[in-house]
Amino acid sequence: MIRLSCGDLSTVVTGACTIGRAPDCGFRIAADHKVSRRHCRVDVGPVSVTVHDLGSRNGTFVNGTAHDTVELHDGDELRIGDTTVRVSLFPHVVGELGRGAQGVVELVERTPGEFAAVKTLTEQGRVDPDARDAFQRELDCTKALRHRHIVSCLGSDTENGVLRIHYEYCAGGHIRSRLPVEQAVSLAEQALDALAYAHEADVPVRLADGSTTIGRGLVHRDIKPPNLLLTTDGRLKIADFGLAKAFDQAGLSGRTRTGAVGGTVAFMPRRQVFDYKYARPEVDLWAVTACLYWMITGLPPREFPPDTDPVAVVLRQPPIPIRDRLPTVPTALADVIDAALDETDRAGPESAAELAAALRR
């Protein structure tokens, strides 16, 4: 299946399509008199797509070179007369959505009008055993999770031996800052709804000896604004379970080194720095609250001065009370946020449901 497009003219081809000026052409270019009545034919086969010149007066050009018959590829430009027709094969990459040191996410149109976010490891990630393990763990986890506020895994495949994970595409992008308080709280509640489910979910865990068992309860460990995505109708969905871990099996997989630290520091609680390997649901609750703080104020809970070690800031500096940042935040809401971010010995919320209930009061 391919799409032929030229300006406002577009058609999807599943078999054969003749291009030309004649009324019976599947892709008709009536206004260009340098185009023959039946100029060329595109054939979509099971393994390849080809274009055949039909004895046209001015020739058929692909990417600037004249051909009688040639195989077409995604992104090729087919020039007939003075008209350029773009060729899009399905599935095809529309563009890049994001990139990190270990992974890249591309927007892929799988079939006409059906899009997915496809994640693969970068070349650097492919040679890193830890990155490969994390990528496989992400696939295992996301396949096991089914929730209205978690990005759905649509499946996986390999291309040239490289694993790819296909995710639901959230066209609304990620959450933004300086939102109205009511909207920010609603989004935080949706994230907590997803975490309440994930923290009790049964997920597969690959153990150090290569066997697989079932773990109870998944901690995300990297809740941050870029991982809180929005659908076109404004619903929140949590993405990127690449650092997630079944907390009742913590320490048994052998995949997280003691002393390792993961996540994004601005949205990371102190206990995650101290005990990343054995992180429990409380780290996700802190991170969601930090995201709520950011959505309301536009700032993270801690101040990170230039030229300072951000991990040292997390270890030494307490979160700044939210009304010190934005005095207009309602007092009752500020009390809930400040209490959830408190890292002293006082007990904070013990579950996502408890924190969500406190936000609703």
Secondary structure, 3 states (H helix, E strand, C coil): CEEEEECCEEEEECCEEEEECCCCCCEECCCCCCCCCCCEEEEECCCCEEEEECCCCCCEEECCEECCEEEECCCCEEEECCEEEEEEECCEEEEEEEECCCEEEEEEEEECCEEEEEEEECHHHHCCHHHHHHHHHHHHHHHHCCCCCECCEEEEEEECCEEEEEEECCCCCECCCCCCHHHHHHHHHHHHHHHHHHCCCEEEEECCCCCEEEEECEECCCCCHHHEEECCCCCEEECCCCCCEEHHHCCCCCCCCCCCCCCCHHHCCHHHHHCHHHCCHHHHHHHHHHHHHHHHHCCCCCCCCCCCCHHHHHHHCCCCCHHHHCCCCCHHHHHHHHHHHCCCCCCCCCCHHHHHHHHHC
